Amino acid sequence: MEEKYQLIVIGAGPGGYEAAIRAAQLGIKTALVEENELGGTCLNRGCIPTKTLLHSSNLYYESNNFKELGLKIDGISYDLGRLYERKNEVVEKIQSGIGALLKANKIDVYYGRGVIEGPGKVKLFLKESEEVRLLEADNLLLATGSKPLVPNIPGIDLDYVMTSDDLLAGKKDFNKLIIVGGGVIGCEFATIFTQLGMEVEIVEAADRILPSLDKEISQSAAMNLKKKGAIIHTKSKLERIEKDEEHGRTLKLTVSAADKIKELTADAVLICIGRKANVDNLLSAGVTLECEKGWIKTDERFMTNISGIYAVGDVTGGIQLAHNASAQGITVAELIAGSEPTINRKSIPSCVYMNPEIASVGLTEEDAKKSEIDFVTGKYPMSGNCKTLLSMDERSYIKVIAEKESGKLLGAQIICARATDMIGEFSLAIANGLTAEEMHTAVRPHPTYEEGITEALADTLTGAIHLMPRK
């Protein structure tokens, strides 16, 4: 049986399902193929489950301040099983919503494995039966995402050595966790479990956690994690994992740091050293897509080396963020329809959901120095912000970078409660070439965290109202 479409999307994560919906809105007959669940990694094994657990752990951690806040709850505790049940409920509710949107937009959804047979041809192995179909389309869009990268070291296959997928499945119990990898994923899990009172250690090969972010942000994030009880080992590399036979289920890790060898122990180990393109069984024999370091290579229109086959999101490497994949997918749908892209992708914000949150967009101070740009910075410590004070929030600040002569905004970094909600203001400003002075003209409500944006911007200009005058 053959089905003919104008567009077939393989992968129903944010890049895939949003591209399918946008294509349908533009009158393109569209099919969506998904081997597992709607929502992809982000919804099922990433963003949403992690942030759902984090929300619970944030509330539990904040209970430490109840006495000072005038609140009293005797014997407060948590049920880890129920935390994971709620995570599943949230995921299922969002899945249902995506399914309803796809149906309302008259998109044909196929659950099964799609294999590219050539330009415009997809062999579909349906999940619930042994039926095989051939689907045809004028265009194909690959949005198959990524999966955890697992290093080839001794002991990696031991029980209780997990990837983020395994940990979010919630089938393991532990009291002490060692996280190998101090990037975004590792730091978010460290926040969750330290706030629940568990012992957590991070092993990071670089000289600091969150090495891709502004150095000052990394240092502040490390201080906040250490305050919660985390132990951080930087410039450290995992060599092997062994089972400690003398202590039951305990795992022993051998870690090299410079010329020294450390031995660490834990109940469980989380491996999160990176991700790789999910391209297994995607192409039939004779079909070759050009790749670079394992990622599918595309041009400025997201076209692969095969005409009519596009790729977006994590499978192409680059900025591996759900909102980046969504923006790319929507852009491809609009290009196929012959429309002008509606999204400006010049400024993609990055977010880290720790406590407090971290968000960044555009250039960091280090980036500006390397590019030899003449710039000014403005910084506002949020300890002077009323909302931060009354909410008893952690160490935080807002920093902005602007071109010195023109005042054009180049970047912003925030470590603050609600940082991930506020960064969009800077993203919009950078995308539209606004200056610090133009951003500063907006009146922001009081008392809010957003007032810190006004103060940081003012610090690049004539001076912030709520900062001591510069010497």
N, C-alpha and C positions, 0 to 999 in steps of 0.2 A: 504493500500500500504506500502510495506517495502523497505527500502534502506539499503544497507550494506556497511560499511566503515571500514577502519583500525583505524581511529581517528575521533571522534566528539568533537568539541570544543564548549562549551556553554559560550558565552560572547565575543563580538567583540571589547573590549578595547585593549590597547597595549599588555597586556599579552596574550590575546586570538588570535587576528588576526595575530600577529607576530609568534606565535606558529604554527598557521595554515599554514602560508606561508613557514616557515622553514620545517615543516613536508612535505609539497608538494614538496619542493626542494629536499628532501631526498627520494622521490618516494613513499610517504605514501598517500593513497587515503583518502582525508580529507573533512569533512563537518564542516561548521561554523553556529552556531545558535545564532541569536541576536533578542531580544525582541523589542528593540528600534532602535537606530541609530548606524552605524558603527563608531568606535572610542571610544565608551564607555564614562565614566565620564570625562576622561582626555580631550578628544577632544570637547565634547559637553557641559559639565557642570563644567569644572575644568581648567586644565593647559592652554589650548590654548585660550579660550575666556577671561580668566583673564589676560593673558599676552598681548593679543591684546588691551584690554582696558588700560592696564598699559603703553603700548608703546605710546598711544595717550596722556595719562596724563603726562608722562615724558616730551614729547615735549612741552606740554602746560606749565608745570612748569618751564622748561628751558627758556621759553620766558621772565621770570623775569630778565634774564641776558642779554637780547638782547641789551640794551643800552650800557652796558660795552663792549659787543662784537662788537659794531659798527653796529648793525642791528636796523632797525626801521620798525615796523608794527603798524599802528594806529588801535586802537580799537580791539585788538585781543580777540577773544572769542571762545566758543566751542558750538557745537550742540550735546547734549547728545543722542538724537535719532539717529543721524548719526553715533556716536561712536558705538552704539549697532548694527546698520545696517551693519557697516563694520565688526564687530565681527562675525556676522552671515555669511557674505560673505567669510571670512577666513575659518570658520568652514566648510562651504559647499564645498569649494574648496579642502580642505584636505580630507573630506569624499569621494569626487569624486575620488581622487587619490588612496585612500585605496580600493575603489570598483574596480578600474581598475587593481590594483595589484592582488587582489583576483581572478578576472576573468582570468587574464593572467596566473596565477598559477593553473588554472583549479580546483579551490576550489568551492564546492557547498555551496552557501549561502542561508540559510533559515531565513526569518523574521517571528519570532513568539516566543512563550514561550516554552522552553524545560523543561520537567519534567523527572527526572531520575526514571525509573521503576525498575531498578536493574542493576547489572553489565552488561555493554555493551548495555543497552536498554534505549532509550530516546523517550518519547511520545511528539510529536511536535504539538502544537496548532497554526496553521498558522494565521498570523496577519490579512491578507487581506480577509480571508474567514473563514468559520466555519469548514474547512477541518481539520481532525486530522490524522497525519501519525505516524508510528512507525519506528524510525531509529535505526539501530543496528551497533555496532562497536566493534573492539577488545579492544579499549581503549577510555575512556572519560576524557576530561580535563575541569575542572570548572574554569572559569575566569570571574565570575559574578560581581566582584568589591565590592564597598561599597556605602553607602548613608549617608547623614547627620544624626547625632544623635540629637534628639530633647528632651530636658529635660521635665519632667512632673511637670510643675509649673503653678500656676494660671496665666492666660492671654496669654499663649503661642500660642493660636489659634486666637488671635486678628489680624485684618487686619493690614498690614505693619509690622508684625513680620515675618521675613523671614529667610530661610536657604540660603546657597550659591547658590543652584539651583534656588530658587525664584529670588534672586538678579540678577543673570546672565540672567534671562529671560527678564529683562529690562522693566517690565510692571508697575513699581512703580516709582513715582517721590518724591524727598525729598530734604531738604536742610541741615538737621542735622541727623546724623546716629550714633547710639550707637552699638558698636560691642561687643558681649559677647563672649569672647575667644580671647586671645592674642597669639595664636599659629601662624603657617605659614599662614593659610588661612585668619585669622583675620588681620594679619599685612600686607598682600598683598592688601586686600581691603582697609585698612586704608591708605595705600600709594596712591592708585588710587584716592580716594575721597578727601583726604587732598590736593593733588596736583591739583585737579579741583576746589579748593577753598571752599569746603564744611566743615562744622563743624563735627568733628569726636571725639568720646570718646571710649576708650577701657576699658572693665571690665574683669580683669584676676584674677583667683583664686590663682595662684601661686605668689611668691614674685617678679617675673619679667616676662616680655613678652618673648616669644621664650624660655621657660624654658628648652627645650631639647637641646639647643645649648650651646656652650661655654659662660660662664658668661660675659666675656668681650665683646663678640659679641652682646649679648642681651642688655648690657648697651649702646653700640654704636648705635644699632638699635633704642632704645628708645630715645636717644638724637636726632637722625636724624628725627624721627617722631614728636617729640615735637617741633623741629625747624620749621616743616611744619604746626604746629598749633594743633596737636593732643593732647588730654588730656588723660592720662593713669591712671587708678585706679587698683593697684595691691592688692593682698591679699583681694580681694573683690568677693562676691558671689551674684548672682542674685537670689532674693527671689520671686518676682512676678512682673507682668506687668499689668498696668491698663490704661484705656482710661481716659484722662483728659477731662471731659465733658465741662469744662469752656473754654477750648482753642481748640475747634474743633477737629482736627485730632491728636493732641498731645498725645504721649504715656508717661506714668509716670512709671519709674522703681524704685523699692525698692531694694537697694543693702546693704548687710551686710558686714562690714569691721571691724574685731576684735569685740569690744563691741559697735561699732557705727552703726547707720543706716543712709544711704545716700538716697536721692531722686534725681533721674536724669530724665531729659525730653528730648525727641527727636521726630522727625517726623517718624522715622523708626528704627527698631531694627534688627540687623543681628545676628543670633544664629550660632556660629561655635565652639562648644565645643568638637568636635570629630566626628568620623564616626563609623558606624557599618556594619557588613557583610551583603551583599545583597543576602540573601538566601530564601527570601519569595517565597513560591510555587515552590521551586526547587526540592523537593523530594516527591515522592508519599508515601502513607501510607505503612509502613513496611520497608522502606529504611531509615537507620540511619547512618549518618556520625558522627564520633567522633569530638566533638568541645571543645574548651577551651576558656571560657569567650565570647562565641558567635562566635568565629572565627573557621573555619574549620582547623582541626589539620592534619599535614602531616609529613612524615619522611624526611630524607635527600635527597631522590629522588623525593620529592613532591607527593608521593603516600599517599592517605587517608587510613583509616582502611579497605576499600573495595578494593581488588586487581583489578587493571586495571582502577581505578578511581583516577585521579590526580587533584590537585588544586594549583593555583598560584595567585599571586598578592594580592590585597587588601582583598579579601575574606578570606585569611589566616591570616590577621593581620600583625604583624611585621612591616617592613619598608614599609610604604604605599606611594610608589613613582612609577610613570609610568615606568621609566627606570629599576627599580627593577623587576616589573612585566614582562616587556619585556624579561629581562635576564632569569628569571625563566621559562617563556613560551618556549623560544628557547631551553633552557636546557632540558626541558621535551620532546620536539619533537626529540631532538638528542638522548636522552636515549631510547625512544620508537623505534627509527630507529637502535638502537644498535651501535650508534656512540659515540665517546668521546666528552664530552661537550667542546665547543669552547670558552666559556666565563668564565673568572675568576671572581667569585662573592665575593672575599674576601674584596674588597673595594668599597662600594656603596656610591657615593657622595650624599649629601643633598643640596638642593638649595632653597633659599628664594628670590623671585623676588620683592624686595623692591627697593628703590633708595637711596643710592647705593645698588647693589645686595650683597647677602650673599651666601657663599658656604663653605661646610665643608666636610672633608672625614677623616676616620680613627679616632684615639684617640684625645680627647681634652686634655688640660693641666690638667684639673680636673680628667679625666679618668686615665691618667698616674699616678697621685698622689695616687688615690684610689687603683690602681693595684701595687703600690709600685715599679714602674719601675724607674730606674736611668736614667733620661733623660735631654736633653738640649733643650732650645727653641731659636728660632731666630725670630725677629720681625722687620718689616720695615714699618714705617708710610708713607703712600702714598702721604703725603703733600710734600715730596721731589721728587716725580716722575714727570717728565716733562709732560707726557700725562695727568696726573691728574690735574696739574697746568693749562695747556693751555685749558683744557676742563671745568674748573671751577667746578670740582666735589666736592662732600660732604666729610666729615670726613671719612677716610678709612685707612686700613692697611692690611698686610699679615703676618700671623704667622705660623711657622712650629714647629713641635715637632719631635725630633729624639732621638733614644737610645744613651746614652752617650758613652758607650764603643765601640759599633760597628758602630755608625753613621747611622744605618738603620732608614729610615723615618717611623714614626709612625702615623703622622696625620698632617693636615693643615686646617687652617681656614682663610677665606678671606672675608673682607667686602670692596668692591671696585667696581667701574664700570667694567663690563664684568667679574665679579667673576665667574659666572656660566659657562662662556666659558673657563676660565683658570683652573678650578678645575680638569678637566680631566687629566692634566699633573701630578698632585699629585696622582690621582687615579691609573694611569698607573704605577707610581713609587712604590706605596705601594703594588699593586698587584704583582709586579715583584721583590719585596724585595730590591729595590735600596736604596743606602745611600744618605745622604744629599750631600756628596762630589761628588758622581756620577751624581746626578741631577745638581749640580752646574757647571759641565764641559760644559754644553750646552751653546752656544752663543745665546742670545735672542735679537731680533732686537730693534733698537732705532729710534724714541721714541715710546714706547708701555707700556701698563700696565704690560705686562709680565716681564719687567725689574725688577719689584718689587719682583718677585719670586727669581731671582738671588740674590738680596740684602738680602732677608729674609734667604735664604740658607747660604749665606756667613756669616751672623750674628751668625750662629751656629758653624762656622768654625773659621777662623782667623780674621774675621771682615769684615763688609760691606764697600764698597768703599764710598757710599754716606750716611754714618752715622758717627756722631762724635764718636771717640774712646771711648770704655767703660772705666769707671773709675775702 
